[in-house]
């Protein structure tokens, strides 16, 4: 679990939370209940985050275009001001 937390740059407890809420798929093995997270499952989780992030950015971009259309202001995609 420490390696997963380091890979995601989160705390160990945050990594456990991802497993508990089933965002990150893992299995419990052994008598001591150690969690095992396969590399491919971790990579799938990270890939899914990229997809979600991209979709959120696309929606934000489209909303900004629509807002500029409604207000009559010119839309500048390079303007990062709020």
ChimeraX attribute file (.defattr): number of C-alpha atoms within 10 A of each C-alpha:
attribute: neighborCount
match mode: 1-to-1
recipient: residues
	/A:1	16
	/A:2	13
	/A:3	11
	/A:4	18
	/A:5	15
	/A:6	12
	/A:7	11
	/A:8	14
	/A:9	11
	/A:10	12
	/A:11	14
	/A:12	16
	/A:13	12
	/A:14	13
	/A:15	20
	/A:16	18
	/A:17	13
	/A:18	15
	/A:19	17
	/A:20	12
	/A:21	9
	/A:22	10
	/A:23	12
	/A:24	18
	/A:25	18
	/A:26	17
	/A:27	11
	/A:28	11
	/A:29	10
	/A:30	8
	/A:31	6
	/A:32	7
	/A:33	9
	/A:34	11
	/A:35	15
	/A:36	14
	/A:37	17
	/A:38	13
	/A:39	10
	/A:40	10
	/A:41	13
	/A:42	17
	/A:43	12
	/A:44	14
	/A:45	16
	/A:46	14
	/A:47	12
	/A:48	13
	/A:49	12
	/A:50	12
	/A:51	12
	/A:52	11
	/A:53	12
	/A:54	12
	/A:55	12
	/A:56	12
	/A:57	12
	/A:58	12
	/A:59	12
	/A:60	12
	/A:61	13
	/A:62	12
	/A:63	12
	/A:64	15
	/A:65	17
	/A:66	13
	/A:67	14
	/A:68	14
	/A:69	12
	/A:70	9
	/A:71	9
	/A:72	9
	/A:73	10
	/A:74	10
	/A:75	13
	/A:76	10
	/A:77	9
	/A:78	6
	/A:79	7
	/A:80	6
	/A:81	4
	/A:82	3
